Amino acid sequence: MSAKCDSPFLHDKYFFSACSALSAVKIFGREFMESDKNWIKFLGTAGARFVVGKQLRSSGGLWFSFRGVNLYMDPGPGALVRCLSSKPKLDPTKLDGILLSHKHLDHSGDINALIEAMTEGGYAPKGVLFVPGDALEEDPVVFRYVRAYLSQIEVLKANSTYALGNLKFSTAGRHQHSVETYGINFHLPQGTLSYITDTKFYPDLLAQYPGEILMMNVVLLTEAPDRKIDHLSLSDVRRILGETSARVIVLTHFGMRLLQAKPWEAAERLSAETGKKVIAARDGMTLDVDELFG
């Protein structure tokens, strides 16, 4: 039986090679997910309504496997399909929890489907849902009937710490976004991995994300001061790179104009300008977090 990885970065030491998985394809889900390796699978890198609506990039969100814990973050439209069509497949029943940064559709579209898949339609209740309060209250995105399928629901608050098995993470302050939104700092034995989710830039933003690895949602190519768009731009990324102590920066969640401008080329230019490793995520990419920490 043969298989191929759906990441285009097999030449880079930071990305898992399909070759190492070929002998274990039939049991890959169990063997890989229960290993001690720390990795992130990008099941979608689409940002904003046009890229999501046209599916120019997938919008499935992220699967984190840290310290033997499997956590799905921001399961947007197509998340379940992307799990099951991943090479090798990712089994939602192996998830320990789901984390939602905010309730916008491109982040939450498949959250109920993932809860159902994780819990086998509610017949095997399990898992913790970490979610902002406004995603549960007025105009909720988490259906009430699936909440009973979960072991626990943790309502996210600003500057708070949470645990899922051996994995500890904390929220930063509430972002400047149109709904309640939080970014995350994952506290791993090797260091901190920080993830700036959807927000506009503001002076106190970067101080809340001290990670040696810094992930960012970057929707805009250029700032749009005449329009209320609460997202980071490539100009903001340049400013952040000049101030952050992070050694590795991962960009994702691209809007239409940024996608047309080829974010992988922008990442190469930023790497050359700053001396930091800047990676533009692609659909299906798997990052070896242990290698990134070095």
C-alpha positions as CSV (number, residue, x, y, z in Angstrom):
1,M,0.0,0.0,0.0
2,S,1.4,3.4,-0.9
3,A,0.6,6.9,0.2
4,K,1.8,10.4,-0.2
5,C,1.8,13.4,2.1
6,D,-0.4,16.3,1.0
7,S,2.2,18.9,2.0
8,P,4.3,20.4,-0.8
9,F,7.3,20.9,1.5
10,L,9.0,17.6,1.6
11,H,12.4,19.2,1.0
12,D,12.3,21.2,4.3
13,K,13.5,19.6,7.5
14,Y,10.7,21.3,9.4
15,F,8.0,19.3,7.5
16,F,7.3,15.6,8.0
17,S,8.2,13.5,5.0
18,A,5.7,11.0,3.7
19,C,8.5,8.4,3.4
20,S,8.8,7.9,7.1
21,A,5.1,7.1,7.3
22,L,4.7,4.7,4.4
23,S,5.3,1.5,6.5
24,A,2.7,2.6,9.0
25,V,-0.1,3.9,6.7
26,K,-2.8,1.3,7.9
27,I,-2.4,2.3,11.5
28,F,-1.1,5.8,10.9
29,G,-3.8,7.6,12.9
30,R,-3.2,5.6,16.1
31,E,0.6,5.4,15.8
32,F,1.2,9.0,14.8
33,M,-1.3,10.7,17.1
34,E,-0.2,8.7,20.1
35,S,3.5,9.4,19.6
36,D,5.5,11.9,21.6
37,K,6.0,14.1,18.6
38,N,4.6,17.6,18.6
39,W,3.0,18.7,15.3
40,I,0.5,21.0,13.6
41,K,-1.6,20.0,10.6
42,F,-3.0,22.9,8.5
43,L,-6.4,21.6,7.3
44,G,-7.1,25.1,5.9
45,T,-5.3,28.4,5.3
46,A,-8.2,30.5,4.0
47,G,-9.0,33.8,5.5
48,A,-12.0,36.1,5.0
49,R,-15.2,35.6,3.2
50,F,-14.1,35.6,-0.5
51,V,-11.3,33.0,-0.2
52,V,-13.6,30.9,2.0
53,G,-16.6,31.3,-0.2
54,K,-14.8,30.4,-3.3
55,Q,-12.6,27.8,-1.5
56,L,-9.5,29.1,-3.1
57,R,-7.8,27.8,0.0
58,S,-9.5,25.3,2.3
59,S,-11.0,26.5,5.6
60,G,-10.7,23.5,7.8
61,G,-8.7,25.0,10.6
62,L,-5.8,23.4,12.5
63,W,-5.1,20.1,14.2
64,F,-2.6,20.3,17.1
65,S,-0.9,17.3,18.5
66,F,1.1,18.4,21.6
67,R,2.3,16.1,24.4
68,G,0.1,13.3,23.2
69,V,-3.0,15.5,23.3
70,N,-5.0,16.1,20.1
71,L,-6.8,19.5,19.9
72,Y,-8.7,20.9,16.9
73,M,-8.7,24.6,16.6
74,D,-11.2,26.7,14.6
75,P,-13.0,24.0,12.5
76,G,-14.3,26.2,9.7
77,P,-16.3,25.0,6.7
78,G,-15.0,21.7,5.4
79,A,-13.1,20.7,8.5
80,L,-14.6,17.2,8.8
81,V,-14.0,16.5,5.1
82,R,-10.5,17.7,5.3
83,C,-9.8,15.4,8.3
84,L,-11.0,12.4,6.4
85,S,-9.4,13.2,3.1
86,S,-6.1,14.0,4.7
87,K,-3.2,11.7,3.7
88,P,-2.9,9.9,6.0
89,K,-6.5,10.4,7.4
90,L,-7.0,12.1,10.7
91,D,-9.6,10.3,12.9
92,P,-11.8,12.8,14.8
93,T,-12.6,10.2,17.4
94,K,-9.0,10.6,18.6
95,L,-9.6,14.2,19.5
96,D,-9.4,15.2,23.1
97,G,-10.9,18.7,22.6
98,I,-11.9,21.5,20.3
99,L,-10.8,25.1,20.7
100,L,-12.7,28.0,19.1
101,S,-11.0,31.4,18.9
102,H,-14.2,33.1,17.9
103,K,-17.6,32.4,16.3
104,H,-17.2,33.8,12.8
105,L,-18.2,31.3,10.2
106,D,-14.8,30.8,8.6
107,H,-13.7,29.5,12.1
108,S,-16.8,27.8,13.4
109,G,-18.7,26.5,10.3
110,D,-18.0,22.8,11.1
111,I,-17.8,22.9,14.9
112,N,-21.0,21.0,15.4
113,A,-20.0,18.4,12.8
114,L,-16.6,17.9,14.6
115,I,-18.3,17.5,18.0
116,E,-20.6,14.9,16.5
117,A,-17.6,13.1,14.8
118,M,-15.5,13.3,17.9
119,T,-18.2,11.8,20.1
120,E,-19.5,9.3,17.5
121,G,-22.8,11.0,17.2
122,G,-23.1,11.4,21.0
123,Y,-22.9,7.6,21.7
124,A,-19.4,8.1,23.1
125,P,-19.5,11.4,25.0
126,K,-16.0,12.8,25.5
127,G,-13.9,15.9,24.9
128,V,-13.6,19.4,26.2
129,L,-14.8,22.4,24.2
130,F,-13.0,25.7,24.8
131,V,-15.1,28.5,23.5
132,P,-15.8,32.2,24.0
133,G,-19.0,32.9,25.8
134,D,-20.7,34.7,22.9
135,A,-20.5,31.6,20.8
136,L,-22.8,29.9,23.3
137,E,-25.2,32.7,24.1
138,E,-27.2,35.0,21.9
139,D,-26.8,33.9,18.2
140,P,-24.9,30.8,19.2
141,V,-22.8,28.7,16.8
142,V,-22.6,25.7,19.1
143,F,-26.0,23.9,18.9
144,R,-27.5,23.2,22.3
145,Y,-28.2,19.5,21.5
146,V,-24.5,18.7,20.8
147,R,-23.4,20.3,24.1
148,A,-24.6,17.2,26.0
149,Y,-22.2,15.1,23.9
150,L,-19.2,16.8,25.5
151,S,-17.5,15.9,28.8
152,Q,-17.0,19.6,29.6
153,I,-17.4,23.1,28.2
154,E,-14.8,25.7,29.3
155,V,-15.8,29.3,28.6
156,L,-12.7,31.3,27.5
157,K,-11.8,34.5,29.4
158,A,-9.1,37.0,28.8
159,N,-5.6,36.2,30.3
160,S,-6.7,32.9,31.7
161,T,-4.9,29.5,31.8
162,Y,-6.4,26.1,30.8
163,A,-5.4,22.5,30.7
164,L,-6.3,19.5,28.5
165,G,-4.5,16.5,29.8
166,N,-0.8,17.2,29.7
167,L,-1.2,20.3,27.6
168,K,-1.4,23.8,29.2
169,F,-2.3,26.9,27.3
170,S,-3.5,30.4,28.1
171,T,-5.5,33.1,26.4
172,A,-4.1,36.6,25.7
173,G,-6.3,39.7,26.2
174,R,-9.5,40.1,24.2
175,H,-8.6,41.0,20.6
176,Q,-9.9,44.0,18.7
177,H,-12.3,42.2,16.5
178,S,-16.0,42.4,15.9
179,V,-16.9,39.4,18.1
180,E,-15.3,38.0,21.3
181,T,-11.9,36.7,20.1
182,Y,-8.8,35.3,21.8
183,G,-5.4,34.3,20.7
184,I,-3.5,31.5,22.5
185,N,-0.1,30.8,24.0
186,F,0.7,27.0,24.1
187,H,3.1,26.2,26.9
188,L,5.3,23.3,25.9
189,P,8.4,21.8,27.5
190,Q,10.6,23.2,24.8
191,G,9.1,26.7,25.1
192,T,6.0,28.7,24.1
193,L,4.2,28.6,20.8
194,S,2.0,31.7,20.4
195,Y,-0.9,32.1,18.0
196,I,-2.3,35.6,17.1
197,T,-5.7,34.9,15.8
198,D,-8.0,37.4,14.0
199,T,-7.4,41.0,15.2
200,K,-6.4,44.4,14.0
201,F,-3.0,45.6,15.2
202,Y,-2.9,47.6,18.4
203,P,0.1,48.7,20.6
204,D,-0.3,46.1,23.3
205,L,-0.8,43.2,21.0
206,L,2.7,41.8,20.7
207,A,3.6,41.9,24.4
208,Q,0.9,39.3,25.0
209,Y,2.6,36.8,22.7
210,P,6.1,35.9,24.0
211,G,6.5,32.6,22.1
212,E,9.7,31.5,20.4
213,I,7.4,30.3,17.6
214,L,4.8,32.9,16.5
215,M,1.8,32.0,14.3
216,M,-0.3,34.8,12.9
217,N,-3.5,35.1,10.9
218,V,-2.7,37.6,8.2
219,V,-5.7,38.5,6.0
220,L,-4.7,41.8,4.3
221,L,-2.0,42.6,1.8
222,T,-2.1,46.3,2.8
223,E,-3.9,48.3,5.5
224,A,-7.3,49.6,4.7
225,P,-7.7,52.7,6.9
226,D,-10.9,53.8,5.1
227,R,-12.6,50.5,5.9
228,K,-13.3,48.8,9.2
229,I,-11.4,45.6,8.7
230,D,-10.2,44.1,12.0
231,H,-7.4,42.0,10.6
232,L,-3.6,42.1,10.4
233,S,-1.9,43.2,7.2
234,L,1.5,42.3,5.7
235,S,2.6,45.8,6.8
236,D,1.7,44.8,10.4
237,V,3.7,41.6,10.0
238,R,6.8,43.6,9.1
239,R,6.3,45.8,12.2
240,I,5.8,42.7,14.4
241,L,9.0,41.0,12.9
242,G,11.0,44.1,13.9
243,E,9.9,43.8,17.5
244,T,9.3,40.1,18.3
245,S,11.9,37.9,19.8
246,A,10.4,34.9,18.1
247,R,12.8,32.9,15.9
248,V,10.2,31.2,13.7
249,I,7.1,33.0,12.3
250,V,4.2,31.1,10.6
251,L,1.7,33.0,8.5
252,T,-1.7,31.7,7.6
253,H,-5.4,32.7,7.1
254,F,-4.8,34.6,3.9
255,G,-7.3,37.0,2.2
256,M,-7.9,37.3,-1.5
257,R,-5.3,40.0,-2.3
258,L,-2.6,38.5,-0.2
259,L,-3.2,35.1,-1.8
260,Q,-2.9,36.7,-5.3
261,A,0.4,38.3,-4.1
262,K,1.8,34.8,-3.4
263,P,2.3,34.6,0.4
264,W,5.1,32.1,0.0
265,E,7.1,34.7,-1.9
266,A,6.3,37.3,0.7
267,A,7.6,34.9,3.4
268,E,10.8,34.4,1.5
269,R,11.4,38.2,1.3
270,L,10.6,38.7,4.9
271,S,13.1,35.9,5.9
272,A,15.8,37.5,3.8
273,E,15.1,41.0,5.3
274,T,14.9,39.9,8.9
275,G,17.1,36.8,9.2
276,K,14.1,35.0,10.9
277,K,12.5,31.9,9.5
278,V,9.2,33.0,8.0
279,I,6.9,30.2,6.7
280,A,3.7,30.8,4.7
281,A,1.4,27.9,5.5
282,R,-0.3,25.8,2.8
283,D,-3.3,23.5,2.9
284,G,-2.2,20.1,4.1
285,M,1.1,21.2,5.5
286,T,2.3,19.5,8.7
287,L,4.8,21.3,10.9
288,D,7.2,19.5,13.1
289,V,7.1,21.7,16.2
290,D,10.1,19.9,17.9
291,E,12.3,20.7,14.9
292,L,11.1,24.3,14.9
293,F,12.1,24.8,18.5
294,G,15.5,23.3,17.5
